[in-house]
Amino acid sequence: MGGLSKKMKITTITFFIASLSISGIFPLSGFWSKDEIVAATAGHPVFMVLTLVIAFMTAFYMFRLCFMTFTGQPRNQDRFDHAHESPKSMTIPLMVLAFLSIFAGWVGLPWLRHGFSTFVFHAEAYHAHANYLLMVISTVVAVSGIGLAYLMYYKKAISPEAVVARFKPLHTVLYNKYYFDEIYDAIIIRPVMGFAQAMWWFDANIIDGLVNLTGWFTVKWADAKQLFDQYVVDGAVNGIGYTCLAGAWLLKYVQSGSLQFYTLVVIASATGLVFYRVNPIIFYIYLAGVLLMALLRLAVRMNRNGRVKTGTEYRSLGG
């Protein structure tokens, strides 16, 4: 944004206090927490150097933020014109936090006989000791980071663009965050996504395919059983019933109660046996003739019964 200190006084002051604290400037709260971390790496030169480099970078980027946001000329005039100080619901908490950024760390001062470490400890009480050399080194590192940010983004004595051009490969690596996202994407995200897609394909085509095939086979098997039950089982049962009905329908004309008819049947049967004994061919001719005569008699009788039924229905209607 730039130039916001002209419109946001309280926010600017509290932000600078917090930035000084997190940068590790003596005697603000952040100094004591950072100093304890640096002291813990005193016996490990590599880790100590890395810790001081991180402290330098922290001070640098925090004051880069401060100078680019609150000092200089606005980079977007329209947004600057609409900017204003936050309401008290925000500025009061900011002032409380700024106060804590200054004084909260004093409970850990190494010169206090009953400081923080005397009542919060593990196993036994720890009495902090001042390491003045480390205090000076960490303060110099923090001030150096702030000074470099001041020269680059406030005084413009050092051009950030020139530094980027001078250390282009290093800037590229840092700008891309050591390509951690790309490496993570290549090693973790893409293999996991590929595996998930393979599992989805296996589930959609193999598992679901087997389930759907089982369902289809079950439906077709049920259809086949239904057809078998309808046309074979029911057909056999109904066929037996229809055969019995047809046989009964035929036998009702044979079992007529007429003595003459029974005598005729006995004589015809006996005659047929005689013909069969004499010559089977003559018997078959004779049998065909008897059946033809029986069918003719049956047709005549059915015709007569139909006319009688029709006349009865006509009389019942009052004809």
Order of alpha helices (4+ residues) and beta strands (2+ residues): alpha-alpha-alpha-alpha-alpha-alpha-alpha-alpha-alpha-alpha-alpha-alpha-alpha-alpha-alpha
